[in-house]
Amino acid sequence: MRGMTRIQRSLSLLLVLFASQGTAAAAAPESSGAAKKVLPFQDNYAAALAQARAAKLPLFIEAWAPW
Amino acid sequence: MRAFVFTDAGLARQAGRFVWLEIDTEMRENAFFRQRYAVQALPSFFIVDPESEAVVLRWVGGATVAQLNAMLDEGHTALVQRRQGTPPASTAAPEASKPAAGMSPDALLARADELYGEGKNGEAVAFYRQAVVQAPSGWPAYARATESLLFAALESHDYATCTEIGRAALPKLRSTASAVNVAAIGLDAALSLPPENAQRTALVTEFESAARAIVDDAQVSVAADDRSGLYAVLVQARSDAKDSLGAHDMASRWAHFLEQEAARAKSPEGRTVFDAHRLSAYLELGEPARAIPMLEASERDFPDDYNPPARLAVTYKELERWDDGIAASRRALEHVYGPRKLRVMQNLADIYRGKGDVSAARSTLQDALQLAQSLPPGQFSESTVANLEKKIGSLPNP
């Protein structure tokens, strides 16, 4: 895998995480398009922040990538 | 997480307690997010005070439903306390950068979470460490604090702390989901110690033994990708020991585990989650062709997803099936976006290079360089630009 140290590589596999400097396209399991029926996720930061402020609720953020 | 955890009915009680936001960090309009928040790995999860946009709690990597429920409860409580101005009993100023005498484990944890949330991993390690050292037996936050400590230390390349904390934590977390990550990080950190470290061999042996026991423990309820990660580190441990047969055997077990998990998936999406791990296992085994049927099925099921053809392109490159690799890359490029597009383009350039078409390789890399230079702050990477320039420079002259 391109330009990775062993630790970077194992981290990527270990955590299923792939920072922008990390891994090849081969090793990246987060798939897009998951049906989210339980938790009402939205995808606009400004709108979600405004809603959280208005409702006085904490904001839960999932930072992901379609890998 | 997206396919298995967030859809679990066990999280229903949390639905009204938060506003839920997903950020696709590859999208250009979300580039700001990486500048504002400490996204050092993906997936990352944040519980944020919307008034100040301060991170109350950060979590990196996967989690079971039980772990996520606990994390959400902790984050919710921490935010309520923050608003009421009644943080956990603490004698330290909120902006403290070092643990002070008299701070309770809860106060230490709260400050550690703040620092970790800001991406100040080194400072967070000091607070997390003190919290877990001081923690009384049965402290509810012990597992979460330990995992956060280990991630923060690993991100700081503080391998000695990882092994020290991991050794202390494993007996306490035996048969819990956290044990998998503790063993994996501990073994990973031990392997990352310099060869001249006198403790390295003993630590690797100790963590590898623990990891082998845990990876086979079916009683441990843990996310499949976490268990997969443990297999991956175990393969590395055998490779590190120059035990090629042992590495091959472990990779075989890893692939078998993943194939079983994929077969159990209740939907194509659930099955596809394992594609990348399975491809990695097959590559470790030196059997990339085993990935082709699964990736072809995924491409049929998800024709708009760039991942299956991108992974096929990697597979075909390994097999030196250059024209198939070029075709798969082109299909992937129709759908991929953001910084990840650079990876697909670089793989395509490698394929052209393997085929002997240096001109096409150069052209592809130059296009990639142009794209890399055009990415906005938050997605732009100096090292990526430098790597591309180096790669172009290394091509034979026409």
Interface residues (C-beta under 8 A of the other chain):
Chain A: R2 G3 R6 I7 S10 L11 L13 L14 L15 V16 L17 F18 A19 S20 Q21 A24 A25 A26 A27 A28 P29 E30 S31 S32 G33 A34 A35 K36 K37 V38 L39 P40 F41 Q42 D43 N44 Y45 A48 L49 Q51 A52 R53 A55 L57 P58 L59 F60 I61 E62 A63 W64 A65 P66 W67
Chain B: M1 R2 A3 F6 T7 D8 A9 L11 A12 Q14 A15 R17 F18 V19 W20 L21 E22 I23 D24 T25 E26 N30 F32 F33 Y37 V39 Q40 A41 L42 P43 S44 F45 F46 I47 V48 D49 P50 E51 E53 V56 V60 G61 G62 L72 G75 H76 L79 F151 L154 H157 N181 A184 I185 D188 L191 S192 D225 D226 S228 G229 L230 A232 V233 Q236 E269 T272 V273 F274 D275 A276 H277 L279 S280 L283 F302 D305 Y306 N307 A310 R311 A313 V314 T315 A332 G338 P339 R340 R343 V344 Q346 N347 Q379 S381 S383 T384 N387
